[in-house]
């Protein structure tokens, strides 16, 4: 399984921890845990994101939306 971060707005993936993006999932940065991915979003103030867990069998893949903490509508 690999854990990556994806923008829900444009479907791009976090490519590097320095902040570059890619439309190609195979080039996405792989986080060691979902918690690491979540904390990356919080520390970099990323909004409208989701964690994507990818498996060898794509039918097993799933996403977890990340709530925008500073969203005044929450």
C-alpha positions in Angstrom: 0.0 0.0 0.0 1.1 3.6 -0.7 -0.3 6.7 0.9 -0.3 9.9 -1.2 -2.0 13.3 -1.0 -4.2 14.6 -3.7 -6.0 17.9 -4.3 -9.7 17.5 -4.6 -9.9 20.7 -6.7 -7.5 19.7 -9.6 -6.7 16.1 -8.8 -3.0 16.7 -8.7 -0.7 15.0 -6.2 2.0 16.3 -3.9 5.2 15.4 -5.7 7.8 16.6 -3.2 7.9 17.8 0.3 9.2 21.1 -1.0 5.8 21.8 -2.6 5.9 20.7 -6.2 2.8 19.0 -7.7 2.2 16.4 -10.4 -0.9 15.1 -12.3 0.7 11.7 -12.3 0.0 9.5 -9.3 3.0 7.3 -9.9 5.2 10.4 -9.3 3.5 11.3 -6.0 5.4 11.5 -2.8 4.7 8.4 -0.7 4.0 9.2 3.0 5.0 6.6 5.6 1.6 6.9 7.3 -1.8 8.6 6.9 -0.9 10.7 10.0 2.2 12.0 8.3 0.1 13.0 5.3 -2.4 14.7 7.5 0.2 16.6 9.4 1.8 17.7 6.1 -1.5 19.3 5.1 -1.9 21.1 8.4 1.7 22.4 8.5 1.5 23.6 4.9 -2.0 25.0 5.2 -3.2 22.9 2.3 -7.0 23.0 1.7 -9.4 20.8 -0.2 -7.2 17.7 0.0 -7.6 14.0 0.4 -5.5 11.1 1.4 -5.4 8.4 -1.2 -4.5 4.9 -0.1 -3.4 2.9 -3.2 -3.1 -0.9 -3.3 -1.8 -3.4 -5.9 -5.4 -4.1 -6.7 -6.9 -0.7 -7.6 -10.4 -2.0 -6.5 -9.1 -1.7 -3.0 -8.0 1.9 -3.2 -9.8 4.4 -1.0 -9.7 8.1 -0.2 -10.1 10.0 3.1 -11.1 13.7 2.8 -9.2 16.1 5.0 -11.4 18.8 6.7 -10.1 22.3 6.3 -9.4 23.3 9.9 -9.7 27.1 9.4 -12.9 26.8 7.3 -15.3 29.3 8.9 -18.3 27.3 7.6 -17.5 24.3 9.8 
